[in-house]
Each structure stands twice: as structure tokens, then as C-alpha cells.
Amino acid sequence: MNQFANSAESPDFDAPQIVRRTRRRRTIGIAAVAAALIAAGGGTALATSVASNSSSTPAATGTDARNDDATTLLYLFSDGTTTRLPLAGLSLDMAKPLLEKTQTKLGTVTKKAVKGCKPTSVLEVTPHAPKTIKPGDTVDFTICAG
């Protein structure tokens, strides 16, 4: 048995290839999570749209537009353009980064009991569209109590 002790070849590891493969898998994983968050309509997607969208979005017509206006912020940029920021269905935690991005302040948060709503989801914001907000303004929230 001792005659075979030195005859086996030692395994050859390609360390740089292992490192590249690990980095590639990590990058793909991070990209997949980011894409899922954006597709789910997370706060990141809304915060990004504030920074990149500098044109105004026309309001929808009909009764849905009036209902959506209670949960829609109309942000006024320094160049005079506005953009609509719909918050309906978002949780308060997802709306806070949007406030930071627009440099507005969180005002009072009021809880309201409504059947069938998701707890902490935004029911109303004040001031809401058609009034505009700008950096430094305070935004009050009414959220679902559950």
C-alpha cells in the first residue's frame, strides 16, 4: 500500500477562475434582486424616477384621477416642470425614501381604520395634487391602521 502513496496526483485548483465565477454569480444575484424590486414598484424605482424624470406627466381623466389625487404628490422642480408621484398602495416605509429624495419633510402621520387595506399603506397625503410641493415642504400622511 505504501508504494502508491506518492503516485497520486494532487488536485489542481484554478483560483483566479474560482474567484471570477464567484464574482459573476454575486453580480447576477444582485442584478436579479434589483430587477425584482424595480418590477415590484418598490421605493427605489420611485426615488429613481424623481431624479430622472424632469417632464410633467399629464393627469388621467375620469373618476379614477380624482381618487388617485388624494395619494399623489405633485413635485415642482426648480426649472418649473412638475412630475406626479403616485403613492397609492405603498407602505409608509417605502414612501420615506421618496421624501428624502425630494428633500421634503415627513409631517404628521395619522392612522385610519379602513376595511380591506394593507396595514401602513398610504391612504392620503396632504398637500396632494393639484397642489405642488417643493424642497423643504412638509407632507402629512394618512395610513391604514389595519
C-alpha positions, 0 to 999 in steps of 0.5 A, a space after each residue: 500500500 505504501 508504494 502508491 502513496 506518492 503516485 497520486 496526483 494532487 488536485 489542481 485548483 484554478 483560483 483566479 477562475 474560482 474567484 471570477 465565477 464567484 464574482 459573476 454569480 454575486 453580480 447576477 444575484 444582485 442584478 436579479 434582486 434589483 430587477 425584482 424590486 424595480 418590477 415590484 414598484 418598490 421605493 427605489 424605482 420611485 426615488 429613481 424616477 424623481 431624479 430622472 424624470 424632469 417632464 410633467 406627466 399629464 393627469 388621467 381623466 375620469 373618476 379614477 384621477 380624482 381618487 388617485 389625487 388624494 395619494 399623489 404628490 405633485 413635485 415642482 422642480 426648480 426649472 418649473 416642470 412638475 412630475 406626479 408621484 403616485 403613492 397609492 398602495 405603498 407602505 409608509 416605509 417605502 414612501 420615506 425614501 421618496 421624501 428624502 429624495 425630494 428633500 421634503 419633510 415627513 409631517 404628521 402621520 395619522 392612522 385610519 381604520 379602513 376595511 380591506 387595506 394593507 396595514 401602513 399603506 398610504 391612504 392620503 397625503 396632504 398637500 396632494 395634487 393639484 397642489 405642488 410641493 417643493 424642497 423643504 415642504 412638509 407632507 402629512 400622511 394618512 395610513 391604514 391602521 389595519 
